[in-house]
Amino acid sequence: MRQKSERGVPDALVGCHTVDVDGYTIEGHVPMEDIARLLSERPDALGLAVPGMPAGSPGMEMGERVDPFDVILFAADAENSVFASHS
């Protein structure tokens, strides 16, 4: 948990995996297309997060089951916004 807080991941956005990608923190099961968009657009933010482990997110495939989930863009000023929605 310390590693996540040191990277600025808000407690409410904690997922099960944390990785640094080109200066951004990726938290949880974030789809690759959202990471590619983040790196292309380069917003002023700390990173992306998918809290929890929603069914159907990358690495959490469960056959036909897909739970809708949002990818959250989080920033140092605690301003979080929905970066992408998946269903």
HTML snippet that shows the backbone in 3Dmol.js (N, CA, C, O; Angstrom):
<script src="https://3Dmol.org/build/3Dmol-min.js"></script>
<div id="view" style="width:600px;height:400px;position:relative"></div>
<script>
const pdb = `
ATOM      1  N   MET A   1       0.820  -1.184   0.000  1.00  0.00           N
ATOM      2  CA  MET A   1       0.000   0.000   0.000  1.00  0.00           C
ATOM      3  C   MET A   1       0.874   1.261   0.000  1.00  0.00           C
ATOM      4  O   MET A   1       0.513   2.271  -0.605  1.00  0.00           O
ATOM      5  N   ARG A   2       1.999   1.197   0.668  1.00  0.00           N
ATOM      6  CA  ARG A   2       2.904   2.355   0.728  1.00  0.00           C
ATOM      7  C   ARG A   2       3.358   2.756  -0.670  1.00  0.00           C
ATOM      8  O   ARG A   2       3.430   3.944  -0.985  1.00  0.00           O
ATOM      9  N   GLN A   3       3.665   1.767  -1.510  1.00  0.00           N
ATOM     10  CA  GLN A   3       4.108   2.030  -2.876  1.00  0.00           C
ATOM     11  C   GLN A   3       3.034   2.803  -3.649  1.00  0.00           C
ATOM     12  O   GLN A   3       3.353   3.695  -4.435  1.00  0.00           O
ATOM     13  N   LYS A   4       1.780   2.464  -3.427  1.00  0.00           N
ATOM     14  CA  LYS A   4       0.684   3.127  -4.110  1.00  0.00           C
ATOM     15  C   LYS A   4       0.544   4.568  -3.627  1.00  0.00           C
ATOM     16  O   LYS A   4       0.405   5.478  -4.444  1.00  0.00           O
ATOM     17  N   SER A   5       0.580   4.787  -2.324  1.00  0.00           N
ATOM     18  CA  SER A   5       0.424   6.142  -1.799  1.00  0.00           C
ATOM     19  C   SER A   5       1.608   7.025  -2.194  1.00  0.00           C
ATOM     20  O   SER A   5       1.431   8.222  -2.421  1.00  0.00           O
ATOM     21  N   GLU A   6       2.804   6.459  -2.280  1.00  0.00           N
ATOM     22  CA  GLU A   6       3.971   7.229  -2.717  1.00  0.00           C
ATOM     23  C   GLU A   6       3.820   7.694  -4.159  1.00  0.00           C
ATOM     24  O   GLU A   6       4.398   8.710  -4.543  1.00  0.00           O
ATOM     25  N   ARG A   7       3.058   6.971  -4.956  1.00  0.00           N
ATOM     26  CA  ARG A   7       2.814   7.343  -6.353  1.00  0.00           C
ATOM     27  C   ARG A   7       1.577   8.223  -6.505  1.00  0.00           C
ATOM     28  O   ARG A   7       1.219   8.604  -7.619  1.00  0.00           O
ATOM     29  N   GLY A   8       0.925   8.546  -5.391  1.00  0.00           N
ATOM     30  CA  GLY A   8      -0.225   9.431  -5.427  1.00  0.00           C
ATOM     31  C   GLY A   8      -1.550   8.771  -5.735  1.00  0.00           C
ATOM     32  O   GLY A   8      -2.523   9.459  -6.045  1.00  0.00           O
ATOM     33  N   VAL A   9      -1.612   7.436  -5.655  1.00  0.00           N
ATOM     34  CA  VAL A   9      -2.865   6.738  -5.928  1.00  0.00           C
ATOM     35  C   VAL A   9      -3.808   6.959  -4.741  1.00  0.00           C
ATOM     36  O   VAL A   9      -3.490   6.563  -3.620  1.00  0.00           O
ATOM     37  N   PRO A  10      -4.969   7.591  -4.979  1.00  0.00           N
ATOM     38  CA  PRO A  10      -5.927   7.784  -3.889  1.00  0.00           C
ATOM     39  C   PRO A  10      -6.439   6.439  -3.360  1.00  0.00           C
ATOM     40  O   PRO A  10      -6.597   5.484  -4.120  1.00  0.00           O
ATOM     41  N   ASP A  11      -6.692   6.378  -2.065  1.00  0.00           N
ATOM     42  CA  ASP A  11      -7.163   5.136  -1.445  1.00  0.00           C
ATOM     43  C   ASP A  11      -8.384   4.570  -2.153  1.00  0.00           C
ATOM     44  O   ASP A  11      -8.498   3.354  -2.303  1.00  0.00           O
ATOM     45  N   ALA A  12      -9.291   5.424  -2.589  1.00  0.00           N
ATOM     46  CA  ALA A  12     -10.523   4.969  -3.234  1.00  0.00           C
ATOM     47  C   ALA A  12     -10.283   4.347  -4.610  1.00  0.00           C
ATOM     48  O   ALA A  12     -11.172   3.694  -5.155  1.00  0.00           O
ATOM     49  N   LEU A  13      -9.088   4.545  -5.177  1.00  0.00           N
ATOM     50  CA  LEU A  13      -8.794   4.037  -6.522  1.00  0.00           C
ATOM     51  C   LEU A  13      -7.828   2.862  -6.524  1.00  0.00           C
ATOM     52  O   LEU A  13      -7.394   2.426  -7.590  1.00  0.00           O
ATOM     53  N   VAL A  14      -7.491   2.353  -5.372  1.00  0.00           N
ATOM     54  CA  VAL A  14      -6.513   1.267  -5.289  1.00  0.00           C
ATOM     55  C   VAL A  14      -7.023   0.021  -5.986  1.00  0.00           C
ATOM     56  O   VAL A  14      -8.158  -0.408  -5.781  1.00  0.00           O
ATOM     57  N   GLY A  15      -6.162  -0.551  -6.813  1.00  0.00           N
ATOM     58  CA  GLY A  15      -6.427  -1.818  -7.485  1.00  0.00           C
ATOM     59  C   GLY A  15      -5.417  -2.836  -7.006  1.00  0.00           C
ATOM     60  O   GLY A  15      -4.804  -2.657  -5.954  1.00  0.00           O
ATOM     61  N   CYS A  16      -5.238  -3.893  -7.759  1.00  0.00           N
ATOM     62  CA  CYS A  16      -4.343  -4.957  -7.291  1.00  0.00           C
ATOM     63  C   CYS A  16      -2.939  -4.882  -7.889  1.00  0.00           C
ATOM     64  O   CYS A  16      -2.035  -5.550  -7.388  1.00  0.00           O
ATOM     65  N   HIS A  17      -2.731  -4.101  -8.930  1.00  0.00           N
ATOM     66  CA  HIS A  17      -1.415  -4.004  -9.570  1.00  0.00           C
ATOM     67  C   HIS A  17      -1.055  -2.535  -9.738  1.00  0.00           C
ATOM     68  O   HIS A  17      -1.928  -1.697  -9.962  1.00  0.00           O
ATOM     69  N   THR A  18       0.223  -2.229  -9.631  1.00  0.00           N
ATOM     70  CA  THR A  18       0.708  -0.864  -9.841  1.00  0.00           C
ATOM     71  C   THR A  18       1.956  -0.929 -10.711  1.00  0.00           C
ATOM     72  O   THR A  18       2.867  -1.717 -10.457  1.00  0.00           O
ATOM     73  N   VAL A  19       1.982  -0.083 -11.749  1.00  0.00           N
ATOM     74  CA  VAL A  19       3.146  -0.041 -12.631  1.00  0.00           C
ATOM     75  C   VAL A  19       3.344   1.400 -13.093  1.00  0.00           C
ATOM     76  O   VAL A  19       2.381   2.156 -13.227  1.00  0.00           O
ATOM     77  N   ASP A  20       4.592   1.771 -13.334  1.00  0.00           N
ATOM     78  CA  ASP A  20       4.917   3.070 -13.911  1.00  0.00           C
ATOM     79  C   ASP A  20       5.129   2.888 -15.409  1.00  0.00           C
ATOM     80  O   ASP A  20       5.846   1.987 -15.845  1.00  0.00           O
ATOM     81  N   VAL A  21       4.489   3.765 -16.194  1.00  0.00           N
ATOM     82  CA  VAL A  21       4.635   3.727 -17.649  1.00  0.00           C
ATOM     83  C   VAL A  21       4.930   5.145 -18.126  1.00  0.00           C
ATOM     84  O   VAL A  21       4.050   6.006 -18.102  1.00  0.00           O
ATOM     85  N   ASP A  22       6.137   5.382 -18.548  1.00  0.00           N
ATOM     86  CA  ASP A  22       6.548   6.655 -19.135  1.00  0.00           C
ATOM     87  C   ASP A  22       6.119   7.862 -18.299  1.00  0.00           C
ATOM     88  O   ASP A  22       5.604   8.846 -18.830  1.00  0.00           O
ATOM     89  N   GLY A  23       6.336   7.773 -16.994  1.00  0.00           N
ATOM     90  CA  GLY A  23       6.048   8.886 -16.111  1.00  0.00           C
ATOM     91  C   GLY A  23       4.662   8.884 -15.497  1.00  0.00           C
ATOM     92  O   GLY A  23       4.361   9.745 -14.671  1.00  0.00           O
ATOM     93  N   TYR A  24       3.815   7.950 -15.871  1.00  0.00           N
ATOM     94  CA  TYR A  24       2.467   7.824 -15.316  1.00  0.00           C
ATOM     95  C   TYR A  24       2.364   6.558 -14.482  1.00  0.00           C
ATOM     96  O   TYR A  24       3.069   5.580 -14.731  1.00  0.00           O
ATOM     97  N   THR A  25       1.482   6.580 -13.491  1.00  0.00           N
ATOM     98  CA  THR A  25       1.179   5.396 -12.694  1.00  0.00           C
ATOM     99  C   THR A  25      -0.091   4.763 -13.250  1.00  0.00           C
ATOM    100  O   THR A  25      -1.099   5.440 -13.456  1.00  0.00           O
ATOM    101  N   ILE A  26      -0.027   3.470 -13.488  1.00  0.00           N
ATOM    102  CA  ILE A  26      -1.177   2.697 -13.937  1.00  0.00           C
ATOM    103  C   ILE A  26      -1.549   1.773 -12.787  1.00  0.00           C
ATOM    104  O   ILE A  26      -0.739   0.959 -12.345  1.00  0.00           O
ATOM    105  N   GLU A  27      -2.783   1.906 -12.307  1.00  0.00           N
ATOM    106  CA  GLU A  27      -3.238   1.178 -11.126  1.00  0.00           C
ATOM    107  C   GLU A  27      -4.404   0.269 -11.490  1.00  0.00           C
ATOM    108  O   GLU A  27      -5.443   0.735 -11.958  1.00  0.00           O
ATOM    109  N   GLY A  28      -4.228  -1.009 -11.278  1.00  0.00           N
ATOM    110  CA  GLY A  28      -5.311  -1.952 -11.527  1.00  0.00           C
ATOM    111  C   GLY A  28      -5.346  -2.454 -12.958  1.00  0.00           C
ATOM    112  O   GLY A  28      -4.352  -2.383 -13.681  1.00  0.00           O
ATOM    113  N   HIS A  29      -6.501  -2.961 -13.358  1.00  0.00           N
ATOM    114  CA  HIS A  29      -6.686  -3.623 -14.654  1.00  0.00           C
ATOM    115  C   HIS A  29      -7.110  -2.617 -15.723  1.00  0.00           C
ATOM    116  O   HIS A  29      -8.246  -2.655 -16.195  1.00  0.00           O
ATOM    117  N   VAL A  30      -6.207  -1.724 -16.103  1.00  0.00           N
ATOM    118  CA  VAL A  30      -6.482  -0.683 -17.093  1.00  0.00           C
ATOM    119  C   VAL A  30      -6.270  -1.258 -18.500  1.00  0.00           C
ATOM    120  O   VAL A  30      -5.214  -1.825 -18.782  1.00  0.00           O
ATOM    121  N   PRO A  31      -7.265  -1.117 -19.379  1.00  0.00           N
ATOM    122  CA  PRO A  31      -7.109  -1.612 -20.759  1.00  0.00           C
ATOM    123  C   PRO A  31      -5.967  -0.908 -21.497  1.00  0.00           C
ATOM    124  O   PRO A  31      -5.710   0.279 -21.293  1.00  0.00           O
ATOM    125  N   MET A  32      -5.296  -1.664 -22.350  1.00  0.00           N
ATOM    126  CA  MET A  32      -4.151  -1.133 -23.105  1.00  0.00           C
ATOM    127  C   MET A  32      -4.526   0.065 -23.968  1.00  0.00           C
ATOM    128  O   MET A  32      -3.734   0.997 -24.102  1.00  0.00           O
ATOM    129  N   GLU A  33      -5.731   0.056 -24.560  1.00  0.00           N
ATOM    130  CA  GLU A  33      -6.108   1.185 -25.412  1.00  0.00           C
ATOM    131  C   GLU A  33      -6.204   2.476 -24.609  1.00  0.00           C
ATOM    132  O   GLU A  33      -5.964   3.556 -25.149  1.00  0.00           O
ATOM    133  N   ASP A  34      -6.550   2.382 -23.332  1.00  0.00           N
ATOM    134  CA  ASP A  34      -6.600   3.580 -22.494  1.00  0.00           C
ATOM    135  C   ASP A  34      -5.201   4.055 -22.135  1.00  0.00           C
ATOM    136  O   ASP A  34      -4.957   5.259 -22.049  1.00  0.00           O
ATOM    137  N   ILE A  35      -4.286   3.125 -21.928  1.00  0.00           N
ATOM    138  CA  ILE A  35      -2.887   3.498 -21.667  1.00  0.00           C
ATOM    139  C   ILE A  35      -2.299   4.162 -22.905  1.00  0.00           C
ATOM    140  O   ILE A  35      -1.596   5.166 -22.795  1.00  0.00           O
ATOM    141  N   ALA A  36      -2.578   3.613 -24.074  1.00  0.00           N
ATOM    142  CA  ALA A  36      -2.077   4.203 -25.327  1.00  0.00           C
ATOM    143  C   ALA A  36      -2.625   5.623 -25.506  1.00  0.00           C
ATOM    144  O   ALA A  36      -1.889   6.527 -25.901  1.00  0.00           O
ATOM    145  N   ARG A  37      -3.900   5.816 -25.219  1.00  0.00           N
ATOM    146  CA  ARG A  37      -4.494   7.153 -25.327  1.00  0.00           C
ATOM    147  C   ARG A  37      -3.851   8.117 -24.333  1.00  0.00           C
ATOM    148  O   ARG A  37      -3.566   9.264 -24.678  1.00  0.00           O
ATOM    149  N   LEU A  38      -3.620   7.658 -23.100  1.00  0.00           N
ATOM    150  CA  LEU A  38      -2.954   8.482 -22.087  1.00  0.00           C
ATOM    151  C   LEU A  38      -1.589   8.946 -22.592  1.00  0.00           C
ATOM    152  O   LEU A  38      -1.248  10.123 -22.477  1.00  0.00           O
ATOM    153  N   LEU A  39      -0.817   8.026 -23.146  1.00  0.00           N
ATOM    154  CA  LEU A  39       0.527   8.356 -23.619  1.00  0.00           C
ATOM    155  C   LEU A  39       0.493   9.251 -24.849  1.00  0.00           C
ATOM    156  O   LEU A  39       1.420  10.028 -25.075  1.00  0.00           O
ATOM    157  N   SER A  40      -0.552   9.152 -25.633  1.00  0.00           N
ATOM    158  CA  SER A  40      -0.703  10.009 -26.811  1.00  0.00           C
ATOM    159  C   SER A  40      -1.119  11.428 -26.422  1.00  0.00           C
ATOM    160  O   SER A  40      -0.578  12.408 -26.934  1.00  0.00           O
ATOM    161  N   GLU A  41      -2.095  11.522 -25.505  1.00  0.00           N
ATOM    162  CA  GLU A  41      -2.626  12.830 -25.112  1.00  0.00           C
ATOM    163  C   GLU A  41      -1.773  13.537 -24.059  1.00  0.00           C
ATOM    164  O   GLU A  41      -1.737  14.766 -24.013  1.00  0.00           O
ATOM    165  N   ARG A  42      -1.087  12.766 -23.214  1.00  0.00           N
ATOM    166  CA  ARG A  42      -0.212  13.276 -22.168  1.00  0.00           C
ATOM    167  C   ARG A  42      -0.856  14.361 -21.298  1.00  0.00           C
ATOM    168  O   ARG A  42      -0.322  15.465 -21.196  1.00  0.00           O
ATOM    169  N   PRO A  43      -2.000  14.057 -20.669  1.00  0.00           N
ATOM    170  CA  PRO A  43      -2.632  15.055 -19.791  1.00  0.00           C
ATOM    171  C   PRO A  43      -1.793  15.310 -18.541  1.00  0.00           C
ATOM    172  O   PRO A  43      -0.939  14.506 -18.167  1.00  0.00           O
ATOM    173  N   ASP A  44      -2.059  16.445 -17.912  1.00  0.00           N
ATOM    174  CA  ASP A  44      -1.390  16.794 -16.657  1.00  0.00           C
ATOM    175  C   ASP A  44      -2.069  15.997 -15.543  1.00  0.00           C
ATOM    176  O   ASP A  44      -3.034  16.460 -14.935  1.00  0.00           O
ATOM    177  N   ALA A  45      -1.560  14.807 -15.289  1.00  0.00           N
ATOM    178  CA  ALA A  45      -2.161  13.894 -14.310  1.00  0.00           C
ATOM    179  C   ALA A  45      -1.082  12.954 -13.801  1.00  0.00           C
ATOM    180  O   ALA A  45       0.013  12.880 -14.358  1.00  0.00           O
ATOM    181  N   LEU A  46      -1.412  12.241 -12.737  1.00  0.00           N
ATOM    182  CA  LEU A  46      -0.485  11.236 -12.203  1.00  0.00           C
ATOM    183  C   LEU A  46      -0.643   9.901 -12.897  1.00  0.00           C
ATOM    184  O   LEU A  46       0.332   9.170 -13.073  1.00  0.00           O
ATOM    185  N   GLY A  47      -1.889   9.570 -13.302  1.00  0.00           N
ATOM    186  CA  GLY A  47      -2.071   8.293 -13.963  1.00  0.00           C
ATOM    187  C   GLY A  47      -3.513   7.875 -14.104  1.00  0.00           C
ATOM    188  O   GLY A  47      -4.431   8.681 -13.956  1.00  0.00           O
ATOM    189  N   LEU A  48      -3.698   6.595 -14.393  1.00  0.00           N
ATOM    190  CA  LEU A  48      -4.999   5.981 -14.593  1.00  0.00           C
ATOM    191  C   LEU A  48      -5.213   4.876 -13.569  1.00  0.00           C
ATOM    192  O   LEU A  48      -4.259   4.232 -13.131  1.00  0.00           O
ATOM    193  N   ALA A  49      -6.471   4.660 -13.190  1.00  0.00           N
ATOM    194  CA  ALA A  49      -6.778   3.603 -12.238  1.00  0.00           C
ATOM    195  C   ALA A  49      -8.115   2.946 -12.555  1.00  0.00           C
ATOM    196  O   ALA A  49      -9.067   3.599 -12.983  1.00  0.00           O
ATOM    197  N   VAL A  50      -8.157   1.643 -12.333  1.00  0.00           N
ATOM    198  CA  VAL A  50      -9.404   0.883 -12.301  1.00  0.00           C
ATOM    199  C   VAL A  50      -9.439   0.236 -10.917  1.00  0.00           C
ATOM    200  O   VAL A  50      -8.756  -0.758 -10.670  1.00  0.00           O
ATOM    201  N   PRO A  51     -10.245   0.812 -10.015  1.00  0.00           N
ATOM    202  CA  PRO A  51     -10.300   0.242  -8.661  1.00  0.00           C
ATOM    203  C   PRO A  51     -10.950  -1.137  -8.665  1.00  0.00           C
ATOM    204  O   PRO A  51     -11.812  -1.434  -9.492  1.00  0.00           O
ATOM    205  N   GLY A  52     -10.523  -1.962  -7.731  1.00  0.00           N
ATOM    206  CA  GLY A  52     -11.088  -3.302  -7.614  1.00  0.00           C
ATOM    207  C   GLY A  52     -10.647  -4.203  -8.757  1.00  0.00           C
ATOM    208  O   GLY A  52      -9.607  -3.983  -9.378  1.00  0.00           O
ATOM    209  N   MET A  53     -11.442  -5.202  -9.018  1.00  0.00           N
ATOM    210  CA  MET A  53     -11.111  -6.178 -10.068  1.00  0.00           C
ATOM    211  C   MET A  53     -12.386  -6.517 -10.846  1.00  0.00           C
ATOM    212  O   MET A  53     -12.907  -7.625 -10.717  1.00  0.00           O
ATOM    213  N   PRO A  54     -12.899  -5.566 -11.660  1.00  0.00           N
ATOM    214  CA  PRO A  54     -14.151  -5.809 -12.355  1.00  0.00           C
ATOM    215  C   PRO A  54     -14.053  -6.933 -13.390  1.00  0.00           C
ATOM    216  O   PRO A  54     -13.075  -7.025 -14.132  1.00  0.00           O
ATOM    217  N   ALA A  55     -15.072  -7.775 -13.425  1.00  0.00           N
ATOM    218  CA  ALA A  55     -15.124  -8.858 -14.414  1.00  0.00           C
ATOM    219  C   ALA A  55     -15.133  -8.264 -15.812  1.00  0.00           C
ATOM    220  O   ALA A  55     -15.854  -7.305 -16.087  1.00  0.00           O
ATOM    221  N   GLY A  56     -14.329  -8.838 -16.688  1.00  0.00           N
ATOM    222  CA  GLY A  56     -14.241  -8.374 -18.059  1.00  0.00           C
ATOM    223  C   GLY A  56     -13.124  -7.386 -18.309  1.00  0.00           C
ATOM    224  O   GLY A  56     -12.802  -7.102 -19.463  1.00  0.00           O
ATOM    225  N   SER A  57     -12.523  -6.852 -17.253  1.00  0.00           N
ATOM    226  CA  SER A  57     -11.371  -5.977 -17.438  1.00  0.00           C
ATOM    227  C   SER A  57     -10.164  -6.857 -17.801  1.00  0.00           C
ATOM    228  O   SER A  57     -10.193  -8.064 -17.560  1.00  0.00           O
ATOM    229  N   PRO A  58      -9.114  -6.273 -18.372  1.00  0.00           N
ATOM    230  CA  PRO A  58      -7.960  -7.087 -18.767  1.00  0.00           C
ATOM    231  C   PRO A  58      -7.430  -7.934 -17.613  1.00  0.00           C
ATOM    232  O   PRO A  58      -7.136  -7.423 -16.533  1.00  0.00           O
ATOM    233  N   GLY A  59      -7.315  -9.225 -17.859  1.00  0.00           N
ATOM    234  CA  GLY A  59      -6.837 -10.147 -16.841  1.00  0.00           C
ATOM    235  C   GLY A  59      -7.937 -10.688 -15.953  1.00  0.00           C
ATOM    236  O   GLY A  59      -7.701 -11.582 -15.141  1.00  0.00           O
ATOM    237  N   MET A  60      -9.131 -10.156 -16.101  1.00  0.00           N
ATOM    238  CA  MET A  60     -10.266 -10.591 -15.290  1.00  0.00           C
ATOM    239  C   MET A  60     -11.401 -11.128 -16.172  1.00  0.00           C
ATOM    240  O   MET A  60     -12.574 -11.040 -15.808  1.00  0.00           O
ATOM    241  N   GLU A  61     -11.041 -11.677 -17.319  1.00  0.00           N
ATOM    242  CA  GLU A  61     -12.038 -12.218 -18.226  1.00  0.00           C
ATOM    243  C   GLU A  61     -12.763 -13.381 -17.559  1.00  0.00           C
ATOM    244  O   GLU A  61     -12.146 -14.233 -16.919  1.00  0.00           O
ATOM    245  N   MET A  62     -14.084 -13.399 -17.721  1.00  0.00           N
ATOM    246  CA  MET A  62     -14.922 -14.436 -17.120  1.00  0.00           C
ATOM    247  C   MET A  62     -15.970 -14.883 -18.145  1.00  0.00           C
ATOM    248  O   MET A  62     -17.171 -14.749 -17.914  1.00  0.00           O
ATOM    249  N   GLY A  63     -15.502 -15.414 -19.274  1.00  0.00           N
ATOM    250  CA  GLY A  63     -16.431 -15.828 -20.319  1.00  0.00           C
ATOM    251  C   GLY A  63     -17.174 -14.631 -20.873  1.00  0.00           C
ATOM    252  O   GLY A  63     -16.563 -13.639 -21.271  1.00  0.00           O
ATOM    253  N   GLU A  64     -18.482 -14.722 -20.898  1.00  0.00           N
ATOM    254  CA  GLU A  64     -19.323 -13.649 -21.438  1.00  0.00           C
ATOM    255  C   GLU A  64     -19.601 -12.543 -20.420  1.00  0.00           C
ATOM    256  O   GLU A  64     -20.118 -11.487 -20.783  1.00  0.00           O
ATOM    257  N   ARG A  65     -19.266 -12.772 -19.165  1.00  0.00           N
ATOM    258  CA  ARG A  65     -19.578 -11.790 -18.125  1.00  0.00           C
ATOM    259  C   ARG A  65     -18.642 -10.586 -18.230  1.00  0.00           C
ATOM    260  O   ARG A  65     -17.419 -10.723 -18.240  1.00  0.00           O
ATOM    261  N   VAL A  66     -19.251  -9.409 -18.308  1.00  0.00           N
ATOM    262  CA  VAL A  66     -18.501  -8.155 -18.310  1.00  0.00           C
ATOM    263  C   VAL A  66     -19.257  -7.174 -17.420  1.00  0.00           C
ATOM    264  O   VAL A  66     -20.387  -6.788 -17.721  1.00  0.00           O
ATOM    265  N   ASP A  67     -18.625  -6.781 -16.331  1.00  0.00           N
ATOM    266  CA  ASP A  67     -19.204  -5.758 -15.467  1.00  0.00           C
ATOM    267  C   ASP A  67     -18.758  -4.391 -15.988  1.00  0.00           C
ATOM    268  O   ASP A  67     -17.574  -4.195 -16.260  1.00  0.00           O
ATOM    269  N   PRO A  68     -19.679  -3.452 -16.129  1.00  0.00           N
ATOM    270  CA  PRO A  68     -19.272  -2.109 -16.554  1.00  0.00           C
ATOM    271  C   PRO A  68     -18.265  -1.519 -15.561  1.00  0.00           C
ATOM    272  O   PRO A  68     -18.391  -1.704 -14.351  1.00  0.00           O
ATOM    273  N   PHE A  69     -17.272  -0.814 -16.086  1.00  0.00           N
ATOM    274  CA  PHE A  69     -16.300  -0.156 -15.206  1.00  0.00           C
ATOM    275  C   PHE A  69     -15.761   1.097 -15.864  1.00  0.00           C
ATOM    276  O   PHE A  69     -15.747   1.224 -17.089  1.00  0.00           O
ATOM    277  N   ASP A  70     -15.317   2.017 -15.026  1.00  0.00           N
ATOM    278  CA  ASP A  70     -14.704   3.259 -15.490  1.00  0.00           C
ATOM    279  C   ASP A  70     -13.202   3.215 -15.238  1.00  0.00           C
ATOM    280  O   ASP A  70     -12.726   2.623 -14.270  1.00  0.00           O
ATOM    281  N   VAL A  71     -12.481   3.857 -16.134  1.00  0.00           N
ATOM    282  CA  VAL A  71     -11.051   4.111 -15.946  1.00  0.00           C
ATOM    283  C   VAL A  71     -10.963   5.557 -15.478  1.00  0.00           C
ATOM    284  O   VAL A  71     -11.460   6.469 -16.139  1.00  0.00           O
ATOM    285  N   ILE A  72     -10.325   5.751 -14.335  1.00  0.00           N
ATOM    286  CA  ILE A  72     -10.269   7.075 -13.710  1.00  0.00           C
ATOM    287  C   ILE A  72      -8.894   7.707 -13.914  1.00  0.00           C
ATOM    288  O   ILE A  72      -7.863   7.086 -13.655  1.00  0.00           O
ATOM    289  N   LEU A  73      -8.900   8.947 -14.382  1.00  0.00           N
ATOM    290  CA  LEU A  73      -7.691   9.758 -14.486  1.00  0.00           C
ATOM    291  C   LEU A  73      -7.539  10.480 -13.155  1.00  0.00           C
ATOM    292  O   LEU A  73      -8.438  11.206 -12.731  1.00  0.00           O
ATOM    293  N   PHE A  74      -6.397  10.280 -12.494  1.00  0.00           N
ATOM    294  CA  PHE A  74      -6.193  10.957 -11.204  1.00  0.00           C
ATOM    295  C   PHE A  74      -5.001  11.891 -11.280  1.00  0.00           C
ATOM    296  O   PHE A  74      -4.023  11.639 -11.983  1.00  0.00           O
ATOM    297  N   ALA A  75      -5.119  12.992 -10.522  1.00  0.00           N
ATOM    298  CA  ALA A  75      -4.121  14.061 -10.579  1.00  0.00           C
ATOM    299  C   ALA A  75      -3.605  14.384  -9.183  1.00  0.00           C
ATOM    300  O   ALA A  75      -4.194  13.975  -8.182  1.00  0.00           O
ATOM    301  N   ALA A  76      -2.516  15.110  -9.126  1.00  0.00           N
ATOM    302  CA  ALA A  76      -1.883  15.472  -7.858  1.00  0.00           C
ATOM    303  C   ALA A  76      -2.787  16.366  -7.013  1.00  0.00           C
ATOM    304  O   ALA A  76      -2.702  16.338  -5.785  1.00  0.00           O
ATOM    305  N   ASP A  77      -3.649  17.155  -7.649  1.00  0.00           N
ATOM    306  CA  ASP A  77      -4.524  18.059  -6.905  1.00  0.00           C
ATOM    307  C   ASP A  77      -5.810  17.368  -6.451  1.00  0.00           C
ATOM    308  O   ASP A  77      -6.756  18.033  -6.027  1.00  0.00           O
ATOM    309  N   ALA A  78      -5.846  16.056  -6.537  1.00  0.00           N
ATOM    310  CA  ALA A  78      -6.977  15.227  -6.110  1.00  0.00           C
ATOM    311  C   ALA A  78      -8.193  15.385  -7.017  1.00  0.00           C
ATOM    312  O   ALA A  78      -9.288  14.948  -6.662  1.00  0.00           O
ATOM    313  N   GLU A  79      -8.016  16.001  -8.176  1.00  0.00           N
ATOM    314  CA  GLU A  79      -9.087  16.077  -9.161  1.00  0.00           C
ATOM    315  C   GLU A  79      -9.088  14.782  -9.966  1.00  0.00           C
ATOM    316  O   GLU A  79      -8.152  14.501 -10.714  1.00  0.00           O
ATOM    317  N   ASN A  80     -10.143  14.005  -9.803  1.00  0.00           N
ATOM    318  CA  ASN A  80     -10.271  12.756 -10.539  1.00  0.00           C
ATOM    319  C   ASN A  80     -11.401  12.905 -11.553  1.00  0.00           C
ATOM    320  O   ASN A  80     -12.388  13.592 -11.293  1.00  0.00           O
ATOM    321  N   SER A  81     -11.253  12.260 -12.704  1.00  0.00           N
ATOM    322  CA  SER A  81     -12.298  12.313 -13.706  1.00  0.00           C
ATOM    323  C   SER A  81     -12.342  10.980 -14.445  1.00  0.00           C
ATOM    324  O   SER A  81     -11.364  10.232 -14.467  1.00  0.00           O
ATOM    325  N   VAL A  82     -13.489  10.699 -15.048  1.00  0.00           N
ATOM    326  CA  VAL A  82     -13.622   9.474 -15.843  1.00  0.00           C
ATOM    327  C   VAL A  82     -12.885   9.697 -17.164  1.00  0.00           C
ATOM    328  O   VAL A  82     -13.201  10.616 -17.921  1.00  0.00           O
ATOM    329  N   PHE A  83     -11.907   8.846 -17.421  1.00  0.00           N
ATOM    330  CA  PHE A  83     -11.112   8.907 -18.640  1.00  0.00           C
ATOM    331  C   PHE A  83     -11.747   8.053 -19.729  1.00  0.00           C
ATOM    332  O   PHE A  83     -11.713   8.415 -20.905  1.00  0.00           O
ATOM    333  N   ALA A  84     -12.325   6.923 -19.342  1.00  0.00           N
ATOM    334  CA  ALA A  84     -12.985   6.011 -20.281  1.00  0.00           C
ATOM    335  C   ALA A  84     -13.978   5.159 -19.519  1.00  0.00           C
ATOM    336  O   ALA A  84     -13.798   4.893 -18.331  1.00  0.00           O
ATOM    337  N   SER A  85     -15.023   4.732 -20.203  1.00  0.00           N
ATOM    338  CA  SER A  85     -16.001   3.812 -19.628  1.00  0.00           C
ATOM    339  C   SER A  85     -16.072   2.566 -20.493  1.00  0.00           C
ATOM    340  O   SER A  85     -16.042   2.643 -21.721  1.00  0.00           O
ATOM    341  N   HIS A  86     -16.164   1.431 -19.843  1.00  0.00           N
ATOM    342  CA  HIS A  86     -16.221   0.148 -20.555  1.00  0.00           C
ATOM    343  C   HIS A  86     -17.419  -0.647 -20.046  1.00  0.00           C
ATOM    344  O   HIS A  86     -17.734  -0.633 -18.856  1.00  0.00           O
ATOM    345  N   SER A  87     -18.080  -1.343 -20.975  1.00  0.00           N
ATOM    346  CA  SER A  87     -19.201  -2.188 -20.568  1.00  0.00           C
ATOM    347  C   SER A  87     -19.231  -3.462 -21.394  1.00  0.00           C
ATOM    348  O   SER A  87     -20.107  -4.305 -21.198  1.00  0.00           O
TER     349      SER A  87
END
`;
const viewer = $3Dmol.createViewer("view");
viewer.addModel(pdb, "pdb");
viewer.setStyle({}, {cartoon: {color: "spectrum"}});
viewer.zoomTo();
viewer.render();
</script>
